């Protein structure tokens, strides 16, 4: 154990620093588009809930507060889709994967643009397109690993079709 490490460990024991975790830039080979798919489903759900509020004749203070939260979460989850896809595209995809799926750059670019559109607007059409693009990305991702996929309706709102890996 180095002297600096000992010093930092002792300080941590004494002061109890908060710890943080994140996906590292070490090729751990643990990548999965499922987080992006769930975030895309969430965007659709938030759009649906926003549209339900819009159908009301007037919004109470509680409705207005709910609207603010829904819009914020819609934007957070659209950003999460972009972040998750960007990490897989940037860290996992290399020449062999790009050779197998030469449209990956264009697909990722479309995901980025559609994710931005979902943040900027309340559009179910854009949200559904985002999920479709992420599902396409998931299918190609799993294919690069030699894993077959299947499509199924997710068992929770918004009950959309999701591309899943056939595991086990």
N, C-alpha and C positions, 0 to 999 in steps of 0.2 A: 504494500500500500504506500503510495507516494505521500510525501509530507503535506502537499496541498490537499489531497484527498482526505487525509486524517483531520486536517484543520476544518475542512468543510463538513465532514461527518460530525465532528464535535460541535460545531456551530449549529448544525441541524438538530442534533440531540438537545441542545440547550434552548434553541428558539423555535423549533418545530416549523421549518419553512413549508409553505404550501408546495405540493408537487404538481407537476403538469405532465400530460402525456399527449403524444401526437404520432401520426404516421411518420416514420423516419425516412431518411433517404438511403438507408441500407437496404439492398434488395432482399427482403425477407420472403418474397414470393407469396405474400398473403394479400391478395387483391380479390375483391368481390363487388360486382355492380349492384348487389341487392340494396345497399344503402341508398344509392341513386334512384333505384326503382321505387323504394318506399317513399323517398322524398318527392318523387314525381307524382305518386298516388296522393300524397298529402296535398300537393298543389291543387290537384283536381278537387279534392274534398273541400279545401278552403274556398275555392271558387264557388263550389255548390252552396256552401254555407253563406258566403257573401251574397250570392244571388237570392237565397231565401230571405235574407234581411231586406234586400232591395224590393222584394215583392210586398213588403208591409206598407201600409198607407203612411205611417209616420214611425219614426224611431224614438224609443225612449232613451234616456241617458244610458241605461244598461245596454241597450241595443247599440248605441253609438260607441260605447266602450268596447263591446264585443266586435264591432266592425273594425275598429282600430287594431285590436289584437289579431283578428283574422287576416287583415291586410299585411300586418307585420310578419306573421308566420308564413303566409304565402310567399312573401319575398325571401325570407330566410331559407325556406325549403327549396325554392327555385335556385338560390345561390348554392345550397348544399349539393343539388344535382350537378351543377357546373363544377364545383370543387371536386366531388368524387370522381366524375368522369375525367377531369383534367389530370388527376393523380394517376389513374389507371393508364390513360393515354400517354402521359409523360414518363411514367416510371416503369410500366410493365411492357407496353408495346415497343418492340424493337424491329429490326429489319425482317426477321422471319415472319412475324405477325403481320407487318405491313405488306409483305409479299403475298401472304395468304388472303389478306383483306385490303386491297389497294385503295378502297374508298374510305378508309378509317379517318383520314384527316378531314375529308369533307363531312363525314358523319359527325365527328366531334365538333367541327365548326358549326354545323346546323344545330347541334344540341346547345352550344353556347348561345347562339342567336335566339333560339326558341326559349331557352331559360331566361334570357334578358327580356324577351317579349312577355313572358309570364310575370316577371317582376313589374313591368311597366303597365300592364293592363289586367283587367279582370275578364279573361276570355277562356271559356271551357275548351273551345277549339284549340287554342294554343297549348293549354294544359294537356289535352289528349295527345296532341302532336308530340309534346315533350316526352310523354310516357312511351309513345310508339318508337321514337328515336332511341330512347334509353333501352327499350326492349331489343331493338335491332343491334345496338352496341353490345348488350348482354349476350345475345346469341352468337355474335362473332367472337366476343371474349371467350366464352365457354368453348367454342369450336377450336380456338387456338390451343386450348388445353386438352383437346380430344374428348370433351364431355358433351354428350348429347343434351338437347334441351327439349322442353315441351311447353306449351301454352296452357294456362288455366286461369279461371276467374278467381281473383283474390277473394278471400272469405269475409271481407269487411268493406264498408263504404270506401270508395265509390264503386266497388265490385267491377273492376276493370280487368282486362286480360293482361297477364304478366308472363314473361318468359322466365322459366325456372330451369335450373340444371337437373338432369336425372342423376341423382347420387345413389351410391350404394347398390 
